């Protein structure tokens, strides 16, 4: 029984593998043998011979040995777990890579199949921007029909407010009537010719010519309709592929520019000094023209940095707000007909709020700076032009000049990488 007290016998346990040295100690052989006759089963858990002293020291020694054994087991288990997790991870990555390769091959196969369809081929070329050319610029015969008013536009809101806009234009019925006549005169002829094609079943035959005509009409009607045309240019569920590809040219250099002397005067008005006091050089004509403004290439006088100087078109705010006023009133009239389910007023209000933000170049510059900060950590591939806030005002924006190329001009290998970066950038913004 002395042996039982010293060896902490557990009659329900097996002899542990960790106790081999203790059990092999010759001094204890007789005691263990004697105890086996009494209890039948002995558990030895010490890792070295126990000194022959009091039972308290014996228990402390055995407990220490237990902790050492437990630590060894935990280390082995952790090592095994890490190996198992790494194996699973690399297997998952390999499987995912294989699936991505399979998906890529399937996409290429479907794309090749789509190219066999003439309409789909036109659509794909348009979506890739292959219908756009650097040499293409606005036809000299196309002129933007802007609303010019003698009164100051300072009473128009700088943030979208339909009530303030309505109050402003209700006091100027002549200007509103002139704009309505412009819209009807430009769009009336096109709608009559389109109706004639429909009656005579010549829609398919005249599709391309009507698409070109539609683009020219949208361009001539000014910023609001150009923006609408750009939005429709990516909607194959609404327009035919031919019409889409023509409207996509609105995203290129097909919008006519306004006079350079007007642009220079606006720079002086907005920045408070003549352009030559700020820029040591400035291109004699715009590098690009868009619906809301046009861009000049210049160099800052104080730093020598190459910059892009965007100048807003005159009378853009007046033209946009009168168009919104007319369309919104049309939507309010259509609300009286319950069979028309489209909420034109709601669509106009949502779209106009975003449109007004684009008219404020100070806001655009601040957003560019914020966007650059958000992207630089995770996506250094995304380059955002630096905004020179000192030389930026509501209608003039000065940013860093960056040379680049269109996606349609990139090589196939570059396109794949750019699309991956674009998708990650999009997901980062959404999530």
C-alpha positions in Angstrom: 0.0 0.0 0.0 3.1 2.2 0.4 3.7 1.8 -3.2 0.2 2.9 -4.0 0.6 6.1 -2.1 3.9 7.0 -3.7 3.0 6.1 -7.3 -0.6 7.6 -7.4 -2.1 4.4 -8.8 -5.2 4.7 -10.9 -6.6 1.2 -11.3 -8.8 2.3 -14.2 -5.9 3.6 -16.4 -3.4 2.1 -18.7 0.4 2.4 -18.3 1.3 5.7 -20.0 4.0 5.9 -22.7 5.4 9.0 -21.0 6.3 7.0 -17.8 8.8 4.6 -19.5 12.0 5.9 -17.7 10.3 5.9 -14.3 9.1 2.3 -14.8 12.5 1.2 -16.0 14.1 2.5 -12.8 15.4 -0.6 -11.0 14.7 0.7 -7.5 11.0 0.7 -8.2 10.7 -2.6 -10.0 9.9 -4.6 -6.8 7.3 -2.1 -5.5 5.5 -2.0 -8.9 5.5 -5.8 -9.1 4.1 -6.1 -5.6 1.4 -3.5 -6.3 0.4 -5.3 -9.5 -0.4 -8.3 -7.4 -2.8 -6.2 -5.3 -4.3 -3.7 -7.8 -3.6 -5.4 -11.1 -3.0 -2.1 -13.2 -0.5 0.6 -12.6 -0.2 4.0 -14.2 3.4 5.5 -14.3 3.4 9.1 -15.4 6.8 10.4 -14.1 9.5 11.2 -16.7 12.5 10.7 -14.4 13.2 8.7 -11.2 11.4 10.1 -8.2 13.6 10.9 -5.2 12.9 8.8 -2.1 11.5 11.5 0.2 8.1 12.5 1.5 4.8 11.9 -0.4 4.3 15.7 -0.9 7.5 16.0 -2.9 6.5 13.0 -4.9 3.2 14.5 -5.8 4.8 17.8 -6.8 7.3 15.9 -9.0 4.5 13.9 -10.7 2.4 17.0 -11.2 5.3 18.8 -12.9 5.8 15.8 -15.1 2.1 16.0 -16.0 2.4 19.6 -17.1 5.5 18.9 -19.2 3.7 16.0 -20.9 0.6 18.2 -21.5 2.7 20.9 -23.1 4.4 18.4 -25.4 1.0 17.1 -26.5 -0.3 20.7 -27.1 2.8 21.6 -29.3 2.4 18.4 -31.3 -1.3 19.2 -31.8 -0.7 22.8 -32.8 2.0 21.7 -35.3 -0.4 19.2 -36.8 -3.2 21.8 -37.0 -1.0 24.3 -38.7 0.1 21.7 -41.3 -3.5 20.7 -41.9 -4.6 24.3 -42.3 -1.8 25.1 -44.7 -2.5 22.0 -46.7 -6.2 23.0 -47.0 -5.3 26.6 -47.9 -2.9 25.6 -50.8 -5.4 23.0 -52.0 -8.2 25.7 -52.0 -5.9 28.2 -53.9 -5.0 25.6 -56.4 -8.6 24.5 -56.9 -9.7 28.2 -57.2 -7.0 28.9 -59.8 -8.0 25.8 -61.8 -11.7 27.0 -61.7 -10.7 30.5 -62.7 -8.7 29.1 -65.7 -11.8 27.0 -66.7 -14.0 30.1 -66.4 -11.6 32.2 -68.4 -11.6 29.6 -71.2 -15.4 29.4 -71.1 -15.6 33.2 -71.4 -13.3 33.2 -74.4 -15.4 30.5 -76.0 -18.6 32.4 -75.5 -17.0 35.7 -76.7 -15.9 34.0 -79.9 -19.4 32.6 -80.3 -20.9 36.1 -79.8 -18.7 37.6 -82.4 -20.4 35.4 -85.0 -23.6 37.4 -84.5 -23.4 40.7 -86.4 -25.5 42.7 -83.9 -23.6 41.3 -80.9 -20.3 42.0 -82.7 -21.3 45.7 -83.2 -22.3 45.9 -79.5 -19.0 44.4 -78.3 -16.9 46.7 -80.4 -18.9 49.6 -79.0 -18.5 48.5 -75.4 -14.7 48.1 -76.0 -14.6 51.6 -77.4 -13.3 50.4 -80.8 -15.7 52.7 -82.5 -13.9 55.8 -81.2 -10.9 57.4 -82.8 -8.5 60.1 -81.6 -8.8 62.0 -84.8 -12.6 62.3 -84.4 -13.9 65.7 -83.2 -17.2 67.5 -83.3 -18.6 68.4 -86.7 -18.3 72.1 -87.2 -22.0 72.2 -88.3 -23.1 71.0 -84.8 -23.7 73.8 -82.3 -24.8 73.5 -78.8 -28.1 75.3 -78.2 -27.5 76.9 -74.8 -30.0 79.1 -73.0 -28.5 82.6 -72.6 -30.3 85.0 -70.3 -29.6 88.7 -69.8 -30.4 88.5 -66.1 -27.8 87.2 -63.6 -28.0 83.5 -62.7 -26.9 84.3 -59.1 -30.5 83.5 -58.0 -30.2 79.9 -59.3 -29.3 77.4 -56.6 -25.8 75.8 -56.6 -27.2 72.7 -55.0 -30.2 71.0 -56.6 -33.5 72.5 -55.3 -36.5 72.0 -57.6 -38.6 74.6 -55.8 -35.9 77.3 -56.2 -35.4 76.4 -59.9 -39.2 76.5 -60.5 -39.4 79.9 -58.9 -36.6 81.3 -61.0 -38.0 80.1 -64.4 -41.6 80.9 -63.7 -40.5 84.6 -63.7 -38.9 84.1 -67.1 -41.6 82.5 -69.3 -40.1 83.9 -72.5 -36.9 82.0 -72.0 -38.8 78.8 -71.2 -40.9 79.2 -74.3 -37.8 79.7 -76.5 -36.3 76.5 -75.1 -39.4 74.5 -75.7 -39.5 75.7 -79.4 -35.8 74.7 -79.7 -36.6 71.2 -78.4 -39.6 70.7 -80.6 -37.8 72.1 -83.8 -34.8 69.8 -83.3 -36.6 66.7 -82.1 -39.8 67.1 -84.2 -38.2 66.4 -87.6 -36.3 63.3 -86.2 -39.5 61.9 -84.7 -41.5 62.4 -87.9 -38.8 60.6 -90.0 -38.6 57.8 -87.4 -42.4 57.4 -87.6 -42.2 57.3 -91.4 -39.6 54.5 -91.2 -41.9 52.6 -88.8 -44.9 52.9 -91.1 -42.9 51.8 -94.2 -41.0 49.0 -92.3 -37.6 50.7 -93.0 -36.4 50.7 -89.4 -33.7 48.2 -90.0 -32.6 49.8 -93.3 -32.2 53.3 -91.9 -31.0 52.3 -88.5 -27.4 53.6 -88.8 -28.4 56.9 -90.4 -31.1 57.5 -87.7 -28.5 56.7 -85.0 -26.1 59.2 -86.4 -28.9 61.8 -86.6 -29.9 61.0 -83.0 -26.3 61.6 -81.8 -26.2 65.0 -83.5 -29.5 66.0 -82.1 -28.5 65.0 -78.5 -25.2 66.9 -78.9 -26.9 70.1 -80.1 -29.4 70.1 -77.3 -26.8 70.7 -74.6 -25.4 69.2 -71.4 -28.5 67.6 -69.9 -29.3 65.7 -73.1 -25.7 64.8 -73.7 -25.5 63.2 -70.3 -28.8 61.4 -71.0 -27.3 60.1 -74.3 -24.2 58.9 -72.5 -26.3 57.0 -70.0 -28.3 55.4 -72.8 -25.1 54.4 -74.7 -24.6 51.5 -72.3 -28.2 50.3 -72.3 -28.6 47.5 -74.9 -32.0 46.7 -73.3 -33.3 50.1 -74.6 -31.4 50.9 -77.8 -30.1 48.8 -80.7 -26.4 48.1 -81.0 -26.0 50.6 -83.8 -27.7 53.4 -81.8 -25.6 52.5 -78.8 -22.2 52.7 -80.6 -23.2 56.1 -82.1 -24.2 57.5 -78.7 -21.0 56.2 -77.2 -19.2 58.8 -79.3 -20.7 61.3 -77.0 -18.1 60.1 -74.5 -15.3 61.0 -76.9 -14.4 64.4 -78.5 -17.6 64.9 -80.5 -18.9 67.8 -78.4 -18.0 71.2 -80.0 -15.7 73.6 -78.0 -16.5 77.2 -77.0 -14.3 80.2 -77.9 -10.9 80.3 -76.2 -11.2 84.0 -75.3 -14.3 83.2 -73.4 -12.5 80.4 -71.5 -9.5 82.8 -70.7 -11.9 85.4 -69.4 -13.7 82.8 -67.2 -10.3 81.8 -65.7 -9.5 85.4 -64.8 -13.0 85.8 -63.3 -12.9 82.6 -61.2 -9.2 82.8 -60.0 -9.0 86.5 -59.7 -6.1 87.1 -62.0 -5.2 86.7 -65.7 -4.2 83.2 -66.8 -0.6 84.2 -67.6 0.0 85.2 -64.0 -0.8 81.6 -63.0 0.4 79.4 -65.9 3.7 80.0 -67.7 2.2 78.3 -70.7 -1.3 77.2 -71.8 -2.3 75.4 -75.0 -3.8 77.8 -77.6 -6.8 75.5 -78.1 -8.5 72.9 -76.0 -7.1 69.4 -75.8 -10.6 67.9 -75.2 -14.1 69.2 -75.1 -17.0 67.6 -73.1 -20.6 68.4 -72.3 -19.8 70.6 -69.2 -16.4 72.1 -70.1 -13.1 71.9 -72.0 -9.5 71.1 -71.0 -6.3 73.0 -71.8 -2.8 71.7 -71.2 -0.6 74.1 -69.2 2.4 74.5 -66.9 2.2 76.2 -63.5 4.4 79.3 -63.1 5.4 78.7 -59.5 6.3 75.0 -59.6 6.8 74.2 -63.3 4.3 71.2 -63.0 2.4 70.1 -66.1 -1.3 70.6 -65.5 -4.7 70.1 -67.0 -7.0 73.1 -66.7 -10.7 72.4 -67.1 -13.0 75.4 -67.7 -16.7 75.1 -67.5 -19.0 76.2 -70.4 -20.8 79.5 -70.1 -24.6 79.2 -69.5 -24.4 75.6 -68.5 -26.3 76.1 -65.2 -29.0 78.1 -67.0 -29.4 75.5 -69.7 -29.4 72.5 -67.4 -31.9 74.0 -65.0 -34.4 75.1 -67.6 -34.3 71.6 -69.1 -34.9 70.1 -65.7 -37.8 72.5 -65.1 -39.5 71.5 -68.4 -38.9 67.7 -68.0 -40.1 67.8 -64.3 -43.3 69.7 -65.2 -43.9 67.1 -67.9 -43.5 64.4 -65.3 -45.9 66.1 -62.9 -48.5 66.2 -65.7 -48.0 62.5 -66.5 -48.7 61.7 -62.8 -52.4 62.4 -63.6 -52.4 59.2 -65.8 -52.2 56.2 -63.5 -51.6 53.8 -66.4 -48.1 55.4 -66.7 -46.1 53.7 -64.0 -42.7 55.4 -64.6 -42.0 58.1 -61.9 -40.4 60.7 -64.1 -40.3 63.3 -61.3 -38.4 60.9 -59.0 -35.9 59.9 -61.7 -35.3 63.6 -62.6 -34.7 64.6 -59.0 -32.3 61.8 -58.3 -30.3 62.3 -61.5 -30.3 66.1 -61.1 -28.9 66.0 -57.6 -25.8 64.1 -58.9 -25.6 66.4 -62.0 -25.4 69.5 -59.8 -22.4 68.0 -58.0 -20.6 67.7 -61.3 -21.1 71.5 -61.8 -19.0 72.3 -58.7 -15.3 71.8 -59.6 -14.2 72.6 -56.0 -16.3 69.5 -54.9 -14.8 67.5 -57.8 -11.2 68.4 -56.7 -11.9 67.5 -53.0 -13.5 64.2 -54.1 -10.4 63.4 -56.2 -8.1 64.0 -53.2 -10.2 61.9 -50.9 -10.4 59.1 -53.5 -6.6 59.1 -53.9 -6.2 58.7 -50.1 -8.6 55.8 -50.1 -6.9 54.0 -53.0 -3.2 54.5 -52.3 -2.9 51.8 -49.6 -4.6 48.9 -51.2 -4.5 49.8 -54.9 -1.3 51.8 -55.7 -2.0 50.9 -59.4 -4.9 53.4 -59.4 -3.4 56.8 -60.2 -5.5 59.9 -59.4 -4.3 63.3 -60.7 -3.3 65.7 -57.9 -5.6 68.6 -57.5 -4.1 72.1 -57.1 -6.7 73.6 -54.8 -5.0 77.0 -54.9 -5.9 77.3 -58.6 -9.3 75.7 -58.4 -12.7 77.4 -58.2 -16.3 76.5 -58.9 -15.9 76.7 -62.7 -12.1 76.2 -63.1 -10.2 73.0 -62.0 -6.5 72.6 -62.2 -5.1 69.1 -61.8 -1.9 67.2 -62.5 -1.4 66.3 -66.1 -1.1 62.5 -66.7 -0.4 60.8 -70.0 -2.4 57.6 -70.6 -4.1 55.5 -73.2 -7.7 54.3 -73.8 -8.6 50.8 -72.8 -9.4 50.1 -76.5 -5.8 50.9 -77.4 -4.2 48.6 -74.8 -2.7 45.2 -75.5 -4.6 42.1 -74.6 -2.3 41.3 -71.6 -2.8 44.8 -70.3 -6.5 44.7 -70.6 -6.7 41.6 -68.4 -4.7 43.2 -65.7 -6.6 46.5 -65.9 -9.9 44.7 -65.7 -8.8 43.0 -62.5 -7.7 46.3 -61.0 -11.0 47.9 -62.1 -13.1 45.2 -60.5 -11.2 45.4 -57.2 -11.4 49.2 -57.2 -15.2 48.9 -57.8 -15.7 46.4 -55.0 -13.6 48.5 -52.6 -15.8 51.5 -53.3 -19.0 49.5 -52.9 -18.0 47.5 -49.8 
